[in-house]
C-alpha cells in the first residue's frame, strides 16, 4: 500500500473531540478550584493569566519561518563556498558548513547541484544544531516577559490553600487541553522537508535527482 493511502501519515493528529472535551473539563476544574478558594478565588485568575499570555505567543507560523530562514542561510553559505558570483553575507553557520564541505568532496560539476546536495545533507546531518538554535531564540522571545516570581508566588499561594497535588493536576489538565503539540516538532519537520526539496533537485548532467546518489552509496553523509 502506498504510504499516502488515506493520507494518514500526513493528516493524522490529535482527536479534536478529545481536545474540546479536555478544554471543557479544564474550565470546570478551574471553576471548582475558584469555588473552593472562596474569597481567594482570584488567585486562579492571576495564575492562569500568566500562563495563557505565554501560550498565546506560541505561533507556529513564526517558528516555521525561523526554521525556514535557517535553511536559506545554510544554502547561502553553500553558494559562497561553491563559487557563487554574487556577494553574499556569511551566516553564523558558515564555519560548520565550510568544514562539512571540505570533508565531503563531490564530483558534481554543476554549481547549483553542489549547493543543493550539500545544503540538503547538512540540514539533516546537523538537524539537532538547527533545532536547538530555533529553540533558544524562540524561548527567549516567547518567554522574555514572563514574570516568574509572580506566577510562582501564585502557584505557592494556591497550593498552600488547596494542596499542591490539586495544582499539579491543574497543570496536567492545562497541558492536555492547550499544549498537545510541541512546537519543536514543527521546527524539525520544516527543516527536514526543506532538505528533501533540495535532494529532489535534478542534476542537469546526469538527469538524476540528488537523493538517487544517496541510494547508490556514492556519498557518505
Helices and strands as residue ranges (DSSP letters): G 5-7, H 8-11, H 16-37, G 38-40, H 42-55, H 60-81, H 94-103, H 111-125, H 127-143, H 148-162, H 164-178, H 183-199, H 210-215
